[in-house]
Amino acid sequence: MLKVEGLHTYYGRAHILADVAFEVVQGEVLVLLGRNGAGKSTTMKSIMGLVPPAQGRILFQAAEIAGKQPFEIARLGLGYVPEERRVFTELTVEENLEVGRRPVKVNAPSWTPEKLYALFPNLAGMRDRAGSQISGGEQQMLTIARTLMGNPSFLLLDEPSEGLAPVIIEQMARTIRDLKREGLTVLLSEQNLRFARAVADRALIIEKGRIRFTGTMAELMANEAVRAQYLSL
């Protein structure tokens, strides 16, 4: 569904991503693992056109999207949830969802506020509450829910468990599994290996802007040397 080939991305003269290549198969959850500064978020932003790559190809459903504007990429069916939650703090939960509403797309799950309240029960009782008056975990849920209102077929989640309480992380893991059952394909970046293990089918490890490991979660968990080299703090 998504294919990245020979991706090179720079911030000024700093070479952040070097020859990054991977594929995401329709219906799977693929996790991009790595330490802080490894290049996870830059990979996400490169796919969405927020940090245009200097070199390489990005194919979404066999169509080239490298070089397109972020709004054009979103209209094709890619939904992006940034690490910074970016809710509209002066708008209510319900109004935040309405901001994200887009037409239903062919071959993609469709979402309504009521369906999202069932997916995120925490939000159901605070639909009239301002975004500034809900917790960080609830803001993360709201950001994902607002993105889903765009009816994407592919979801990019950047560090969804970052800064969340353990009970909220468990809820988030259940949500991602539910989204997969709905038919969404998911690429997420993470540092939390336990969370990744609970939701992902396959894993990539990125370190210093290069992919160092590709395999199933079972293969990663069986490879203590790789985990120690690239994921241990």
N, C-alpha and C positions, 0 to 999 in steps of 0.2 A: 504493500500500500504506500509506503514511504521508502525511498531509496536515496541515500546520501553517498556521493562518490568524490573522493579526492578533495575534501573540503579544507580550505585554508582561509583563516580569518585573522585580521589584525585589529589592534587598537593603536592607531598611530603607527609607529614603527615596531611595536611589540607583536610578535608572531604568537597568537594565542592558540589557534587550532592548526594542526599540521597533518594533512593527508587523512582526515577523519572519514571513515567509510563504514556504513552499516545499512541494514534493511530492517523494516518493521512489517511483519506480516499482518494482514487483516485479521482482526479479532483477538490479537494477543496483547499482553501487557509486557513491555520491554522497559527495564530500568537501566539508567545510566548512573553508575556509581563512581565515586571518587572523592578525594579530600577537597577541602576549600581551595579554590583557585586552580583546580585541575582543568577546567574548561567546560563544565556541565552546563552552566547557565548560558555561556557564549554559544554552545551548540544549539540550545533552544532558540536563542535570539537570532542566530544565523538562519535557522529553518524558517522562522517567522518574518524574516526580512528586516528585523529591528537593527541588526548589525550585519550589513550586507557582506557576504564572503567575497574575498578577492579572487578566489579560484575554486573550481569544483562544480558539481551538479547536484541539484536537489529535485528529485522527481516525486510528485504526489499523484497517485493514481495514473502513473505513466506520463504526466504532463510536467514540463520543466517549470519550477516556481522560483528558482534563484533569479534575482533581479527584479522580482515583482514587489510592489508595495505591500506593507502588512495588511491593509484593509482588503486588498485583492486576494491575498493568501487566505485570509479569514473567510471570505465569501466562497472560496472553493471547498470549505468544510473543515479547516483546521481551527480548533479552539485552543487558546493559549492562556494558561493561568500562571502569572508571574510569581516569583518568590515574594515580592512585596505585594501585600494583599490588595491595596489600592481600591478599597470600597469607597463609594461616595458617602462620606460621613454625614452630610447634612440631609441625605435622602433616607427614607425608610427602607426596611428590608424589601418590602413589596416594590417600591419605586426602583431600587437597585436592580431587581429582576427585570422590570419593564424596560430599563435602559438597554439590557442585553437582548431583547426580543428581536428575532429575525424570522423570515419566512421558513417554512418547513422545506427541507431538502430531500431529494430523492435518495433512497438507500442510506438514510441516516435516521437515528432515533429522533423523535420529536418530543419536545418538553413543554409543559405548562407549569405555572406556579404551583398548582395543586399537586402535580406529580412530583415536583421538586420538594415540596414540603413533606411528602411521604418519604422521599429519599433522605431528607435532612430534617428529622422531626424536631431538632433543637430550634430550627428557624420558624416552625409552624406557629408557635405561640408568641412570636415577636415580630410579626409581619408589619406592624405599625410603629416599630421602634426604630430610631435613627441608627445609621451605621456606626456612629461614634459611641453608641450606648450598648454595644454588644461586645463580647469577649474576643480575644485574638483567635481562638479556635472557631468561634461562630463567624467571624469575619472571613476566615479561610473557607469555611463551608459556603458562605454567601458568594465569595469570589468564584468558586467552582460552579455554583448554581447559576450565577449570572452568565458565565461562559456557556453553560449548557442551554440557556435560553436562546442562544444562537443556532441551536440544532446542528452541532458539528458531527462529523463522522469519525474524526481523529482528534484526540485530546492530548495536549502537551502540558504536563504538570511539573512546575519547577519547585523542588523541595517542599512538597505538600505537608510533610510532618514537622518541618522546622519550627521549633519554639512551642510546640503543642504539648499539653499534658498527656500522660499515658492513656487515660480513658478516651480522650479525643482522638489520639492516634489510632486506637482500636476501632473507633467509629469510622475514621477516614479509610482504614483498610477495608472494612466491610463495604463502604461506599464504592471504592474502586472495583471491588469484586462484583458489586451490583451493576456498575457501569459496563463492565465486560459482558455480563449476561444480557444487558440491553443491546449489545452489538457494537459498542464503541471499541476502537483501537486506541491504546494508550501508550505514550512514551513519557516516562517520568524520570526526573533526576533526583537522587537521594544520597544522603550520607548514612542514614539509619538502615543498617543491614537487616536488622530484625523486621523492620517494616517492609523493606523490599522483598524479603523472603516470603512474607505473608501475602503479597499481591502479585508478584511478577512471575512470568513464565520463563523469560530469559534475561540475562544480564550482560551489560558491557561495562568494562572498567576503563576510565579515562584518567591519564596521568600526564601532566605537563603537555596537554593538548593533543595527545596521541592515544588511540585505542590500544590498550595493553592486553585485554582479555575479552573473549566473546564465548558465551556458552549458556547452557540452561542454569537455572538456579541450583539444581541438584549438583551439577558439575562444579559450580563455584563453591558450594558448601563443602564439597569433598576435597577441594584444593586448598589446603591450609597455607601452603607456601605463597600462593597468589594473594590470598586475603591478607597475610602478614606483610607482604611487600607493598601492596597498593592501598589497603584500606585501614590498617592499624594506625592509631594515632601515635 
